[in-house]
Amino acid sequence: MKKIICLLIISTFILSGCVKEKAYEINFFAFDTLVELKIYQGGSQKILAELKEEALRLEKLLNIHDEKSGISQLEDKALIQGELSEVLQLSDEMKENTVGAFDPYLRRVSALWAFGTPQESIPARADIEQLIVLKDEESVEDLDFGGIAKGYAANRLLALAKDRGVKSALFNLGGNIITLGDYQKGSFTIGLQDPLNDTGEILGVIQMKENSAVTSGAYQRGFTVDGLRYHHILDPSTGYPVQGDLLSVTLVLADSARADAYSTALFVMGFDKAKDYATQHALPVVLVREDRAVLVLNAKDFKFELRNDNYHLIEER
């Protein structure tokens, strides 16, 4: 049997024999994307409902577009407590670890571009330059957990599922994939989208057991003006969309929040720096370059298979 799950960023499909235990599934909208929760072993409708409730609670906490959310009501970073403090500490740590390639203080800069809204447009250069200077003050006004929120939520959902006795599951938060256990005594097979094709074609597949896979790419959100593409991944040093040589970056890490942040950071770095950084820090990653070269590094806990003749694998040099 071949079971296909269509996702927004990563296409996931699982190849297996007949399922012996009833699978439980729920789909809903959160974190500005489609969330798909599937439990293959140890599940129930009650557990699904709890997982959905937890996802929606975390969205309410971390959503900068909701004036009543936890993050939107912050007035002083010094007063942050609980889960917001936990996400802030991790975000600041990832900013330091990546030397600013991941930056959680781009809220007002990103708002200028208004990606994904009817108002999306190219901001005035003076406005961008002014806010780029101000964001280095790391004020609460610029705090945006969008680059790590889905990964953080995925980790929390996995922990809750384990606590409820779930043995096998796959959770997809708009392309942030996290898996629990194995699938029918084998691996989950995650299909990575072809970053140059928006019709559902895949680049290749990742086989993994309990793990997380997160992809960042310029193809995901953006707009075109006079034939030029402006995507949503901003370079923290300029405030403009990254103008690099990478099409996509996929991190495969058990910690989905860190994978979320690293995927963005490596995309910002560009191929050469991303390759060197991933090698130095032993990050499991699939880098897709604009010339359609695919480099796989540190694949100890997963297997990658290229399934697109328009791309070619290269070796690390």
Secondary structure, DSSP 8 states (H G I E B T S, - for coil): -EEEE--SSEEEEEE-S---S--EEEEEEETTEEEEEEEEES--HHHHHHHHHHHHHHHHHH-TT-TTSTTTT---GGG--HHHHHHHHHHHHHHHHTTTSS-S--HHHHHHHTTTSTT-----HHHHHHHHHHHTT--GGG---TTTHHHHHHHHHHHHHHHTT--EEEEEETTEEEEES-BTTB-EEEEEE-TT--SS-EEEEEEESS-EEEEEETTSSEEEETTEEEES-B-TTTSSB---SEEEEEEE-S-HHHHHHHHHHHHHH-HHHHHHHHHHTT--EEEEETTSEEEEE--SS-EEEE--TT-EE----
